[in-house]
């Protein structure tokens, strides 16, 4: 889409990619409808402490070669089925209002139609985020004589394919997938998928017609499976309905983290979105934000209306009834597998549900789109491809020579998230760019986010090293003590940390790299630019703490302003937090009240400050990652951290036998820092900034810290 902003494109090696399913806890709850009239209240999800192996090691490939059956009726009658036992293993809970609940509700409807628990027994195990635990549950159900065992998540495929041959008279099913094991000679596996792009397209049309601002926000879990299909379809539908609109898409990297989803929703609202959508059980957090702000929400998978009936405007509902009933009937006829199914609008496996009181024209447009999809007049996948073709290719920050490297496994432990638009995202994006350049078979990526607790971070670092990762990056100065304690235990693993210049050489450690951005350089350049742009002669700066690269950025910015115009008033505030957006917003408001007409700051907290700048129409200068998607109209310059040269230096050094003891820096000269300027800035201001940039590179411009 011409104006689609992908805040984070996340498709790589999650702890465990679930192509269409929710995340959850390793611990699961098991219940049987024979034993209980109603399922027990699900346990709260527990954070997984150890990193999981990446998706390609946990999930079977979804083979496109299998023929997919679409002629199943969601209204099929279950009254003729014989006594049967069905078990389902799911990644989240039966009340997640998303992926897991959708299939569980369908099982209950079939049970009721069949004659109740005496005819159809249902058992389930929830919160099976851990694949090993899920495999044990799948095997236990089969050994216990359940006729059909549903592994409701792509990540369970590898385990299920190993288990199925041991139970030839048990039917297994999994999704989202189209691979029923024909190439492996398996005959007792069913596969299923949802053509979520269809309902996504319809919701996109509806959203574009409901929006007054022309800005839509999407909160996704990971860029895979039906989550990606839904979002791609939504973007295509919105583009078709309003080519001049903007769709901001963010992937949180989690199926179950409601806090991250809430944060993403707030970010979209700050960027002007007046309609929101998203998928997976994480969206409970986003819906809460939408409810608080009075913003319409469009759902998928399950009915999310009960959460906030006043703002849930429409839903694409997954109705698994027809698929599940056909599996049951086939099993009872002696056909134990060999079929792949798809939910579609045409077979009513996908059902569009609209709230009362919506704009009649908007609903009519959505219904017409749905009818055209069913009739074949709209090819949603072709529409998606068209939008993708229109979208500008994501480019690396600059040209970079790519040396030949051997396969490498890189793990990243970070204090915030891959979507923080600052410190953590900057290095993660660089890793993803390198992976795109070399391929997933050459660079494998795993990561652990939100490691505020140093003890938890140390456990994650050790787990990655113990799992054989080649390079483990502890992306925060607070992790240094732990890293120096761990590194000697893994001499064949290279570790890295920053911001610092301490490699541990004095302590006899030989396998630790240190890195630091020379943030004063980019800070100086933006200081020069700010001094040219200010009309009031007052500039406000919002920092986290007066240390590390945040301090260097402040020192450089101050020097750049003072060297340009020593009469400018520069007000500096440190919030004491890297992540408290509310404090950053408060600091920004204070600066504005003091007369500042230019603002800047660093760390992930600045999302709050940028929101204030956007509201007040005040130019913002960013650092670390591209923050323009938050407010493209006011982000006038960015010091972009490009970690690719640093990462490649670590990888090539390690592969040459040099495991550490190097200090690596991000500078303007080596391309580790890249200046980005908005269009239509005053020519003299940009020329002055570029002259400062060149002076730092060639050594003619000295940065002298000004006492503060």
N, C-alpha and C positions, 0 to 999 in steps of 0.2 A: 504494500500500500504506500502511496506516495508520502503520506505523513504518518506512517506507523513507526513508533519508537519502541524498540525492544530493549527495555531497561536491563534485562539480563537474559541471555540465551543459554540455557543450561541443559545440555544433553549428555554430558560425560559422566562417567564413573561415579555415581553416587554410592553411598555406602551399600545400598541395595536398590537398584532401580525397579520401580513397580510401574509397569507400563500403563496400567489403568487402574491402579488400586491404591488404596490409602496406606499410609504408614501407621505405625503403632509401636507397641512395646513388645519386647521379647516374651514376656509372660503372657499366657493366654488363658481365657476363661472358656470352659467347656460346659455345655448344657444339652439336655435331651428333652424333646417335647413329650416323650413318654413319661418322664419323671417329673416334669414341672409344667404347671399350667401356663406360666409366663416365664420368660427368661429373666435371670437375675440381672440387676443393675450392673452394667459393665464397669470393670475396674478402671481407674485412671491410668492413662498411658505413662509408662516409665521410660525415661531417656535411655537410650542404649549407650553403654559406656565404651565398648570396644568397636573400632571401625570394622565394617563389613567389607568383604571382597567386592569388587566392582561388578556391575551388572552382567558383563559378558561372562563372568565365571559363575553367576548365580542363576541366570535365566537361559532357557533354551531359545534358539533362534525361532522366530515366527516365519515359517516357510510360506511364501506366497503361492507356491505351486498347488496347494490343496484347493479343491473346489469348495466354494462357500455356498451354503444353502440359505436362501432368503424366504422361501415359501412356507414359513411357519406362521401360524395364527396365534396372536396374543390372546384371543378369546376362546381358545380351544377348551373343550369340556374334559374335566379330569374324572368324571364320575365312573368311568369304565376301568380305571386302573386297579390292579390287584395289590395285595399287601406288599409294602416295600419300605426299605430303610434307606434314608438319604442323609449323608453327612456333608457339611461344608466347613472348610478351613479358610479363614479370611484374615486379611491384614489389619483390619480395624474392627469396629464394633457393629452390632446389629442396629445401633441407634446413631450411626455417624451421619445420617441424612445425606448420604452420598453413595459411594461404590458398594460397600458391604451391605448396607441396609436395603439397597435396591434388590439384590438377589435374595436376601432373607425374606423380605416382604412377599416376593413372588412365590417362594416355597410355602409360606403360610397360606397364601391364597389357593395354591394347588391342594394343599392339605385339607383345607376347608371344603373345597369342591369334591375331593375324593371321598370324603366321609369322616374326616377328623384323624386324630393321632392313632386310633385303632387300625386304620388302613395305611396311613403314611406316617412313619416315625421320622422326625427331624432331630438331628444332633448338630451342634456347631462348636467350633473353637475360634475364639476371637483373638485379636491383637497379635497375630502371628507375623510380626515383623521379622523375627529371626528365622531364617530359612531352615536351619537345622532342626529347630523346634517344630516348625511346620511339617517337615518331612516325617518326624516321629509321629505327629498327630495323624497325618495321612495314612501311614502304615498301620497305626493302631486301629483306625476306623476300618480299614480293609480286613485286618486280622480278626476284628470283632464281628465280621459278617455283614457289614453295611453293603447294600447292593450297589449304591452309587456314592462315590466320594468326589466332591467338587473342590478343587484347589483354586480358589477364587483370586488368582493373581499370577501375572506372568512370571514373577520371580520363582514360583514353585515348579516350573516346568521341568527343569533338570532333575529334581528329586522325584517328581511324579513318573517321568520316563524310566527311572531306575527301579521304581517300586512296582509299576504296572505289570511287568512280566511275571512277578511272583504271585499275582492274584488274577489269573486269566478270566475268571467268572465275575469279577468286579468291574464295573464301569467307572472310569475316571473322567473328569472333565476339567477344563481350565480355560482361562481367558485373562486379558484379551489376547487371542492367538488364533491362527488358522492352521497350525500344525498339529495333526492328530496322529503323528508317528508312523505314517505309511512307509517312509523311507527306512525306518528302523524295524519294519516288520511287525509293528504293534497293531493290535486289533481291538483294544479295549479302552480307547481314549477318544473323547469328544473334545472339540475346541469351539470357542465362541468369541465373538467380538461385537462391539457396538460401532456403527457408522456415525460416530458422534459429530462428525463434520456437518452432517445434514441439519440436525437441530441447532448446531452452532451457527450455521449460515442463517437460519430463520431468526435466531436470537439476535444476530448481528444486524439484520434488516430492521427488526423491531427496535433495537437500541438506537440505531442511527435516526430513526423516525421519532423516538421519544426525546432524544437529546436536544437541548437548546443551545448548549455551548459548542457542540460539535466535537467534544472530547470525550472519549470512552476509556475506561480503565479495566484491565483484565488481570486477574490474580491466578496464575497457574502453579502447579506443584513442580513438575519437571517437564522438559520438552520431549515427551515420549508418549507412546500409546494413545489411548482415547483422549487423554488430557490435551495432547498436542493437536489431535484431529479436531477436537471441539474448538480450540482457540484459533487454529488455522481457518476453520469454517466460519467462525465468528468474524474474524478480520475480513474475509472475503465478502461476507454478507454486508458488513458495514460499509466496505468500499463500494459495493454495488449500489447501495442505497444513498450514500453520500460520499462521492469521490474526493470532496474537499475536507472531509473530517479527519480527525486524528484518533488513532487507537494506540494507547500506551499499554504494552504488555510486559508483565514482570513474572518471572518464575522464582519462587521462593526456595526451591531445592528440597522441599519437604511436602509430604502428603498430609501430615498431621499437626504441624506447628501452627496453631491458631494465632499465636502472637506475631509470627512473621507475616501471616496473611493480613492481620490487622494493620501492621506497619506498612505493608505494600498498598493496602486500600487507602490509608491516610496519604501516602505519597501520591497516589493517583488523584485524589481529591485536591491536594495542594497544587497539582498540575492542571486543574480545571475540569476534571472528569465529573459529569453529572449523571452518568449511568455506569454501573459496575457489573461485572460478571466474574466467574471463576469456577474451578472444579476441585474435586477431592474434599475430604472431610476437614481440611484446614480452613475452608471458606467460612466456617462458623465464625472465626475471628473477623473476617472481612465483612460478613453480613452484620455483625455487631456494630462495626464502624458505619456501614451504610444506614443502619437503623438510627444510630445516633445523629447522623448528619441529614437524615431524610432523603437519601439518594436511592433511586430505584435499583433493584438487584435482579439479575436474570440468572437462574440456576440451571444445573444439569445433573443427571444421574438419578436423584431422588427429590421428592417434594420438600423444599426448604421453607415453604410458606409458614409452617407452625413456629419457626424461629422468630420471624418478623413479618407477620401477615400484611402489615401496613406498607412494606417496601418491596416485597417479593412480587415482581410484576409478571414474571413468566418463568416456566421451567420446561426443560427438555427432560421428560421422565423416561427412565429405562424400565421397560416391562419385559422381564425375563420369562414370563409365564409360558409362552409358546415354545421357546427353546427348551426349557426345563421339562415340560410335559412331553415333548417329542423324544428327549433323551430317555425319560422314564418308559415311554411306550416302546421304544426301540429295545431297551434293555429287557423288558418283559417278553419281547418277541424273539429274544435270543441274539439280538444284534448289539454287541457290547461297546461298540465304538465305530470310528471310521467316518465321522461326519463333522464338518465345521459349519457353524451357523453365524448369521449376522443379524443384529437388530437394525431395522431401517424404519423410515417414516412409512414406507409402503406396506410393510407387514405389521405395522403398529407396535413393533417392539420399541420404537421411539415415539413418544406421545408428547405433543405440544400442549401445555396447559397455561392459559392466560388468566390473570386476575381480573376481577370485575372492575369497571370504572376506568379502564385504560382508554387512551385516545383511540377513537374508532378508526381513524385513518391509519394509524400506526399498526393496529391489529390487522386491519385489512391487508396492508402491505406484507405483513409477516405471513398471514394465511395464504396469500397469493404465492409467495415464495415457496411455501411448503407444498402447495398444489403443483407448482411447476417442477419441483424436485421429484415428486412422485410420478408425474407424467413424463419425466425425462427431458423436459424443456430446459432445465438448469442442471448442468453437470458441475457439481460442487467441487470435485477434485480438479477439474479443469480451471474453475474460477480461482481456486487456491493457487494453482500453478501460475496463473496470470498475475496474481498479486505478488507472488514471490519474484516473478520475472521483473515486475515493475520496481520492486524494492531495491534500493542501492546496496551493493555488496558491502558487507562489513570489511573495512580495510584495517590492516595493521597500522599502528601509529606512524610507521615509516618503513623505508626499504631496509631489509635486514638480510645479510648473507646467512644462509642456512647450511652449516656444515653437516656432513654425513655423521649420524649418530646411531648407536646400537639401541635396541629396545630398552626402555627405561621406565621404572615405576616411581612416580612422584606422589608423595602424600603431603598435604598442607593442613596444618593446625593453625587456626586463626581466631582472633578475639571477637570478631563480629561476623557478618554474613557475606556471602558472595554477591549480595545485592545492596551493600551499604553505600554505594556511590562514593567510596572513599578508599581507605587503607586496604581492607581485605579484598574488595572487588578488584582493585587495581592489579594485584598480583594474580588473582584467580583468572581474570580476563586474559592476562598475558599467557598464562598456562594454557588456556583454551585455544588461544590464537596459535600457539606453537603446536598443539595437538592437531588443529585443523590443517596446519602446514605439513606436518609429518605423517599424520594418520594415527588412529587409535591403536593400531597394531604396533606402533613405535613408541608412543607416549601414552602411558596409562595414568590417570589422575584419580586420586581419592582425596577427600577432605573432611575435616571436622570443624564445624562453625561454633560460634558463641562460647568459646573457651575462656570465659572470664575467670573461672576458678583454675588456679595454677596446678593444683593437685590433679584435677580432672584432665587438664592439658597434658601433664606428665604421663598419665596413664595412656592417653591417646597416642602420644609420641612413641612410647615403648611398644604399644600394640602394633603400630605401623612398622616399626623396625623389626619386631618379632615376626611379622607377616611377610618379610622379605622385600619391603619397599627399598628401592635403590637410594633415593634421596628423600629425606624427611625435613620439611621446612617448618620451623616454629616461628610463625610470623608475628612476633611481638617481643620486645625487650624483656618483658616480665618472665619469659620462659627460659632465660639463659641459665639460671642455677640448675633447673631440672635437666636441661639439655646436657650440661657438662657432667652431671652425675650419670646420665644414661649412655652417652656416646662411647665411653670405653668398653661397654658391654657388647657393642656391635661394631667392631672394627671394619667390617666390610660394608657398612652403611655410611653414607655421607649425610651430615646434618647441616642445617643452616638456620641462622636467626638474625633478626634485626629489629630496630635500628641499633647498630653497634659496630665497633671496630675490634672487638675482643673475640679472637678465634680460640682462646683457651690454650694457646701455645705455651704460655708460661706455666700452666698446670700440667703440661705434658700431653694434652689432648691433640690428636693429629687429624681428626675427621670432622671438623666443624668449620664451615664457611661463615663469615660475618658480612653483613651488608648494611648500607645506609644510603638513603637519598640525600644528596646535597641540596636540601630543600630551600636553602637560602638563595640559590641561583634563580629558580623559578619565582620565588618570593620577590626577589629584587626586580625582576622584569615586570611582574604585575604591579609592584609598587610604583614603578615609573609610569605605567599605563594609568593607574588610578590617579596619580598626581595630575596628569593631563586631562582626565575626564571630569574630575570634581569641579563643580561650579561654586559650591558652598565653602570649599576649602576645609571641609571636615570629612574624615574617613573613619569608618568603624571596623574593627577586627575582632572576630570571635574565635578564640583558641580553646583547646581542651585543657591542657596542662602546659606549664612553661618548661618543657623538657622534650628531648628527642627531636624528630624531624618537625614536630609542631613548633618547637622553639626556634629551630633553624629557619622555618618559613617566616615566622614573625620577625626575626632579626633581619632577614633579607628584605622583607616587605618594607619595614621601617627605613632601612638604608636606601632603598629605591625611591621612596617618597621624599626623604630628606635631601638626597642628592639632586632631586628634580626641583623641589620647592620647599625650602626649610620652614616656610611660614604656614604650611598646612598643619592643621590640628589632627593628630592621629590618636584615636581613643582605642585602647586595647583592653579586652576583658577575657579572662580565663575562667571557664565554667567549672573546672575541676572534674569534668566527665568527658569521656570519649563518645558516649552514646545517648546522653540525655538531650533529646531534641527540644523538650520543653524549656530547659535552661538556655539552650542556644537561641531559641525564639525570644525569650525574655531579654537576653543580652542584646540581640539585634534590635529589638524595640527600644531598648535604652539608648543605643547608639543613634537610632533614627530620631528619637526625642531630643538628643543632643545636637542635632543638625546634620548628621552624616548623610551624604547623598551617594556614597559608594560603600559597599560592604564586601568583606572577604572573611575566610575562616577555613579551618581544616578539621578532619576526622568525620566520622559518620554522624555525629551530632548535628552537623550543619544543615541537614535536611530541614530542621526547624527554623534555622536562620534564613534559609532560602525561601521558605514559605512566607516569612515576613517581608523579605525583599520583593517577592512577587506581588504580594498584597499592596505594598507601598509603591511599586513601580521603580525600585531602586536597583541599579546595576550590581551584579554579583560577580566576583572573581573566584574561581574554584581551583582546587589543587587535588592531586592524587588520581581521581577518576573523573570522567566526563559527567558533570552534573546538569548539563543542559536539558536532558529529558524532563527534569523536574519543572523547569521554567525556562523554555527556550528563548522567551522574549526578554529576559533580564540577565541571563548568564552571558557575559561579554568576553570572558577569557578564561582559559583553563591551563594549568600546568599539569599535563598528563604524565603519570608515571608509567613508563614502559619497561617492564621487568624482563622482557625477552632476552636482551643481551646478557643480563646478569644470570638468568636461569640457564641459558646455553653455556655460559662460562662454567657454571657449577657442573653441568652434565658432562661436558667435554673433558673437564679436568678430572672428574671422578672416573670416567671411562679410560683416561690415560694413566690412571693409577695414583693421581693426586687427590686424596680423599678430603682435604680441607686446608686449613691454615692460609686462607686467602681472605682479604678484605675487598669487597666489591662495592662499587659506588654507582649511583644513578646521577648522571650529570647531563648538562645540555650538550656538551661536547661529544659524549659517547652515545647519545640518543636515548639515554635512560629517562630524560625529561624532554617533553615535547610541548611547545607552546601552540595553543589553538586560540585564534581570535575570531570573534563573531563578525559577520558581515556588517557593512554600513557603519563601522566605527570611524571617528574622525581620522583622516589620513595622517595628520601630524602626530597624533597620539600613538597610532600603530607603528609609524616609522621610528618614533623615539623608543618604543618598547623593543622593536626588532634591532635597533642599534645597540641597546643595552644587552640584548641576547647575544649578538655577535661579539660585543666587547668582552663578555664573560668567556665566550668560547676561545677567542684568540688571546686572551690574557690582558687586553688593554683596559678592561674595566675591573677594578678591584672592589670587592664587597667588604666594607668596613662596618662592623656592627656598631650601632649607635647606642650609647648607654640608655637604659630605660628605668 
